[in-house]
Amino acid sequence: MLVVSSPNIPGYRITKVFGLVRGNTVRARHIGRDILAAFRNLVGGEVSEYRKLMAESREQSLDQMVEEARELGANAIISVRLATSMIAQGMAEILVYGTAVCAEPEGAH
């Protein structure tokens, strides 16, 4: 499945629009990761425990969005956006959304 942030795909033409598709994940912090992050905060540097947690959450959200698009019969998603928000202390939501479409290579019939 093609997934792009642009409103079009170079070399392809949009033949059908299925509409909005989305995926989201809500993650809570983990006490073990909090302890490691607190130590990193003392010495500085990247908090890789949280980076990994957020990367996993983004991938899970993307997978949900792609599955929703497949169920509609789409083979591409355009205009993809990603948003994050805190929904409670220690909890973050990652939302990814875009437009599910059918895209054919230009010149294909």
LUMLOLO-583166 format. One record per atom (N, C-alpha, C): x, y, z; residue number from 1; atom name. Coordinates in steps of 0.1 Angstrom, whole numbers, padded with zeros to 4 digits. Layout:
<palos>
PALO   east  north     up    n  atom
PALO      X      Y      Z  NUM    CA
...
</palos>
This chain:
<palos>
PALO   east  north     up    n  atom
PALO   0009  -0012   0000    1     N
PALO   0000   0000   0000    1    CA
PALO   0009   0012   0000    1     C
PALO   0006   0022  -0009    2     N
PALO   0013   0034  -0009    2    CA
PALO   0007   0043   0002    2     C
PALO   0016   0049   0010    3     N
PALO   0012   0059   0020    3    CA
PALO   0020   0071   0019    3     C
PALO   0014   0082   0016    4     N
PALO   0022   0095   0013    4    CA
PALO   0015   0106   0021    4     C
PALO   0024   0116   0024    5     N
PALO   0019   0128   0030    5    CA
PALO   0014   0139   0020    5     C
PALO   0017   0137   0008    6     N
PALO   0013   0146  -0003    6    CA
PALO  -0001   0143  -0007    6     C
PALO  -0007   0153  -0014    7     N
PALO  -0021   0151  -0018    7    CA
PALO  -0022   0144  -0032    7     C
PALO  -0011   0140  -0037    8     N
PALO  -0010   0132  -0050    8    CA
PALO   0002   0123  -0049    8     C
PALO   0003   0114  -0059    9     N
PALO   0014   0105  -0060    9    CA
PALO   0020   0106  -0074    9     C
PALO   0032   0112  -0075   10     N
PALO   0038   0113  -0088   10    CA
PALO   0038   0100  -0096   10     C
PALO   0034   0101  -0109   11     N
PALO   0033   0089  -0117   11    CA
PALO   0021   0081  -0116   11     C
PALO   0012   0086  -0107   12     N
PALO  -0001   0079  -0105   12    CA
PALO  -0013   0089  -0107   12     C
PALO  -0024   0083  -0110   13     N
PALO  -0036   0092  -0110   13    CA
PALO  -0046   0085  -0101   13     C
PALO  -0054   0094  -0094   14     N
PALO  -0064   0089  -0085   14    CA
PALO  -0076   0086  -0092   14     C
PALO  -0081   0074  -0091   15     N
PALO  -0093   0070  -0099   15    CA
PALO  -0105   0069  -0090   15     C
PALO  -0103   0068  -0077   16     N
PALO  -0115   0067  -0068   16    CA
PALO  -0110   0072  -0054   16     C
PALO  -0119   0079  -0048   17     N
PALO  -0117   0084  -0034   17    CA
PALO  -0126   0076  -0025   17     C
PALO  -0121   0069  -0015   18     N
PALO  -0129   0062  -0005   18    CA
PALO  -0133   0071   0007   18     C
PALO  -0124   0080   0010   19     N
PALO  -0126   0089   0022   19    CA
PALO  -0116   0087   0033   19     C
PALO  -0119   0093   0044   20     N
PALO  -0110   0094   0056   20    CA
PALO  -0108   0080   0062   20     C
PALO  -0096   0077   0065   21     N
PALO  -0092   0065   0072   21    CA
PALO  -0083   0070   0084   21     C
PALO  -0083   0062   0095   22     N
PALO  -0075   0067   0106   22    CA
PALO  -0071   0055   0115   22     C
PALO  -0061   0057   0123   23     N
PALO  -0057   0048   0133   23    CA
PALO  -0052   0055   0145   23     C
PALO  -0054   0050   0157   24     N
PALO  -0049   0057   0169   24    CA
PALO  -0045   0047   0179   24     C
PALO  -0036   0052   0188   25     N
PALO  -0031   0044   0199   25    CA
PALO  -0030   0053   0211   25     C
PALO  -0034   0048   0222   26     N
PALO  -0032   0055   0235   26    CA
PALO  -0022   0047   0243   26     C
PALO  -0012   0054   0248   27     N
PALO  -0001   0047   0256   27    CA
PALO   0001   0054   0269   27     C
PALO   0002   0045   0279   28     N
PALO   0006   0051   0292   28    CA
PALO   0020   0048   0295   28     C
PALO   0026   0057   0303   29     N
PALO   0040   0055   0306   29    CA
PALO   0042   0042   0315   29     C
PALO   0053   0037   0315   30     N
PALO   0056   0025   0322   30    CA
PALO   0066   0028   0334   30     C
PALO   0063   0023   0346   31     N
PALO   0071   0027   0357   31    CA
PALO   0086   0024   0355   31     C
PALO   0089   0012   0349   32     N
PALO   0103   0009   0346   32    CA
PALO   0110   0019   0337   32     C
PALO   0102   0023   0327   33     N
PALO   0108   0033   0317   33    CA
PALO   0109   0046   0324   33     C
PALO   0100   0050   0333   34     N
PALO   0100   0062   0340   34    CA
PALO   0113   0063   0349   34     C
PALO   0117   0052   0355   35     N
PALO   0129   0052   0364   35    CA
PALO   0141   0054   0355   35     C
PALO   0142   0047   0344   36     N
PALO   0153   0049   0335   36    CA
PALO   0154   0063   0329   36     C
PALO   0142   0068   0326   37     N
PALO   0142   0082   0320   37    CA
PALO   0146   0092   0331   37     C
PALO   0142   0090   0343   38     N
PALO   0147   0099   0354   38    CA
PALO   0162   0099   0355   38     C
PALO   0168   0087   0354   39     N
PALO   0183   0087   0355   39    CA
PALO   0189   0094   0343   39     C
PALO   0183   0092   0331   40     N
PALO   0188   0099   0319   40    CA
PALO   0186   0114   0320   40     C
PALO   0176   0119   0327   41     N
PALO   0173   0133   0329   41    CA
PALO   0184   0139   0338   41     C
PALO   0190   0131   0346   42     N
PALO   0201   0136   0355   42    CA
PALO   0214   0139   0347   42     C
PALO   0217   0130   0338   43     N
PALO   0229   0131   0330   43    CA
PALO   0227   0137   0316   43     C
PALO   0215   0138   0312   44     N
PALO   0213   0144   0299   44    CA
PALO   0213   0133   0288   44     C
PALO   0208   0137   0276   45     N
PALO   0208   0128   0265   45    CA
PALO   0194   0124   0261   45     C
PALO   0194   0116   0250   46     N
PALO   0181   0111   0245   46    CA
PALO   0175   0101   0254   46     C
PALO   0162   0101   0256   47     N
PALO   0155   0092   0264   47    CA
PALO   0150   0081   0255   47     C
PALO   0158   0071   0252   48     N
PALO   0155   0061   0242   48    CA
PALO   0143   0053   0245   48     C
PALO   0141   0051   0258   49     N
PALO   0129   0043   0262   49    CA
PALO   0116   0049   0257   49     C
PALO   0115   0062   0259   50     N
PALO   0103   0069   0254   50    CA
PALO   0103   0070   0239   50     C
PALO   0114   0071   0233   51     N
PALO   0115   0072   0218   51    CA
PALO   0110   0059   0212   51     C
PALO   0114   0048   0218   52     N
PALO   0110   0034   0213   52    CA
PALO   0095   0033   0215   52     C
PALO   0090   0037   0227   53     N
PALO   0075   0036   0230   53    CA
PALO   0067   0044   0219   53     C
PALO   0072   0056   0216   54     N
PALO   0064   0064   0207   54    CA
PALO   0065   0058   0193   54     C
PALO   0077   0053   0189   55     N
PALO   0079   0047   0176   55    CA
PALO   0069   0035   0174   55     C
PALO   0068   0027   0184   56     N
PALO   0059   0015   0184   56    CA
PALO   0045   0020   0183   56     C
PALO   0041   0030   0190   57     N
PALO   0028   0036   0189   57    CA
PALO   0025   0041   0175   57     C
PALO   0034   0048   0169   58     N
PALO   0032   0054   0156   58    CA
PALO   0030   0042   0146   58     C
PALO   0038   0032   0147   59     N
PALO   0037   0020   0137   59    CA
PALO   0023   0013   0139   59     C
PALO   0019   0012   0152   60     N
PALO   0006   0006   0154   60    CA
PALO  -0005   0014   0148   60     C
PALO  -0005   0027   0150   61     N
PALO  -0015   0036   0144   61    CA
PALO  -0015   0035   0129   61     C
PALO  -0003   0035   0123   62     N
PALO  -0002   0034   0108   62    CA
PALO  -0008   0021   0104   62     C
PALO  -0005   0010   0111   63     N
PALO  -0010  -0003   0107   63    CA
PALO  -0026  -0003   0107   63     C
PALO  -0031   0003   0117   64     N
PALO  -0046   0004   0119   64    CA
PALO  -0052   0011   0107   64     C
PALO  -0046   0023   0103   65     N
PALO  -0051   0031   0092   65    CA
PALO  -0050   0023   0079   65     C
PALO  -0039   0017   0077   66     N
PALO  -0037   0009   0064   66    CA
PALO  -0048  -0002   0064   66     C
PALO  -0050  -0009   0075   67     N
PALO  -0060  -0020   0075   67    CA
PALO  -0074  -0014   0072   67     C
PALO  -0077  -0003   0077   68     N
PALO  -0090   0003   0074   68    CA
PALO  -0091   0006   0059   68     C
PALO  -0081   0012   0053   69     N
PALO  -0081   0015   0039   69    CA
PALO  -0082   0002   0031   69     C
PALO  -0075  -0008   0034   70     N
PALO  -0076  -0021   0027   70    CA
PALO  -0091  -0026   0027   70     C
PALO  -0097  -0025   0039   71     N
PALO  -0111  -0030   0040   71    CA
PALO  -0120  -0022   0031   71     C
PALO  -0117  -0010   0028   72     N
PALO  -0125  -0002   0019   72    CA
PALO  -0122  -0005   0004   72     C
PALO  -0111  -0012   0002   73     N
PALO  -0107  -0015  -0012   73    CA
PALO  -0097  -0006  -0018   73     C
PALO  -0091   0003  -0009   74     N
PALO  -0081   0012  -0014   74    CA
PALO  -0067   0005  -0016   74     C
PALO  -0059   0011  -0024   75     N
PALO  -0045   0007  -0026   75    CA
PALO  -0035   0017  -0023   75     C
PALO  -0040   0029  -0018   76     N
PALO  -0031   0040  -0014   76    CA
PALO  -0038   0049  -0004   76     C
PALO  -0030   0056   0003   77     N
PALO  -0035   0067   0013   77    CA
PALO  -0027   0079   0010   77     C
PALO  -0034   0090   0008   78     N
PALO  -0028   0103   0005   78    CA
PALO  -0031   0113   0016   78     C
PALO  -0023   0124   0016   79     N
PALO  -0025   0135   0026   79    CA
PALO  -0024   0130   0040   79     C
PALO  -0015   0121   0043   80     N
PALO  -0014   0115   0057   80    CA
PALO  -0008   0125   0066   80     C
PALO  -0015   0126   0078   81     N
PALO  -0010   0135   0089   81    CA
PALO  -0009   0127   0102   81     C
PALO  -0001   0131   0111   82     N
PALO   0001   0125   0124   82    CA
PALO  -0001   0136   0134   82     C
PALO  -0008   0132   0145   83     N
PALO  -0010   0142   0156   83    CA
PALO  -0008   0134   0169   83     C
PALO  -0003   0141   0179   84     N
PALO  -0001   0136   0192   84    CA
PALO  -0007   0145   0202   84     C
PALO  -0012   0139   0213   85     N
PALO  -0018   0148   0224   85    CA
PALO  -0017   0140   0237   85     C
PALO  -0017   0148   0247   86     N
PALO  -0017   0142   0261   86    CA
PALO  -0032   0142   0265   86     C
PALO  -0037   0130   0269   87     N
PALO  -0051   0129   0272   87    CA
PALO  -0053   0128   0287   87     C
PALO  -0042   0124   0294   88     N
PALO  -0042   0124   0309   88    CA
PALO  -0028   0124   0313   88     C
PALO  -0025   0126   0326   89     N
PALO  -0011   0127   0331   89    CA
PALO  -0005   0113   0328   89     C
PALO   0006   0113   0321   90     N
PALO   0012   0100   0318   90    CA
PALO   0007   0092   0306   90     C
PALO  -0003   0098   0299   91     N
PALO  -0009   0091   0288   91    CA
PALO  -0009   0100   0276   91     C
PALO  -0005   0094   0264   92     N
PALO  -0005   0101   0252   92    CA
PALO  -0012   0093   0241   92     C
PALO  -0019   0101   0232   93     N
PALO  -0026   0095   0221   93    CA
PALO  -0018   0099   0208   93     C
PALO  -0016   0089   0199   94     N
PALO  -0011   0092   0186   94    CA
PALO  -0022   0089   0176   94     C
PALO  -0025   0098   0168   95     N
PALO  -0036   0097   0158   95    CA
PALO  -0029   0099   0144   95     C
PALO  -0032   0090   0135   96     N
PALO  -0027   0092   0121   96    CA
PALO  -0040   0091   0112   96     C
PALO  -0040   0099   0102   97     N
PALO  -0052   0099   0094   97    CA
PALO  -0048   0104   0080   97     C
PALO  -0056   0100   0070   98     N
PALO  -0054   0103   0056   98    CA
PALO  -0066   0100   0048   98     C
PALO  -0065   0101   0035   99     N
PALO  -0076   0098   0025   99    CA
PALO  -0072   0086   0018   99     C
PALO  -0081   0076   0019  100     N
PALO  -0080   0063   0012  100    CA
PALO  -0084   0065  -0003  100     C
PALO  -0076   0060  -0012  101     N
PALO  -0079   0062  -0026  101    CA
PALO  -0075   0049  -0034  101     C
PALO  -0079   0049  -0046  102     N
PALO  -0075   0039  -0056  102    CA
PALO  -0066   0047  -0065  102     C
PALO  -0053   0043  -0067  103     N
PALO  -0044   0050  -0075  103    CA
PALO  -0038   0040  -0085  103     C
PALO  -0038   0045  -0098  104     N
PALO  -0033   0036  -0109  104    CA
PALO  -0021   0043  -0115  104     C
PALO  -0011   0036  -0120  105     N
PALO   0000   0042  -0127  105    CA
PALO  -0005   0050  -0139  105     C
PALO   0001   0061  -0142  106     N
PALO  -0004   0069  -0153  106    CA
PALO  -0001   0061  -0166  106     C
PALO  -0010   0061  -0175  107     N
PALO  -0009   0053  -0187  107    CA
PALO  -0014   0039  -0186  107     C
PALO  -0018   0035  -0174  108     N
PALO  -0024   0021  -0173  108    CA
PALO  -0039   0023  -0175  108     C
PALO  -0045   0013  -0181  109     N
PALO  -0059   0013  -0184  109    CA
PALO  -0066   0001  -0178  109     C
</palos>
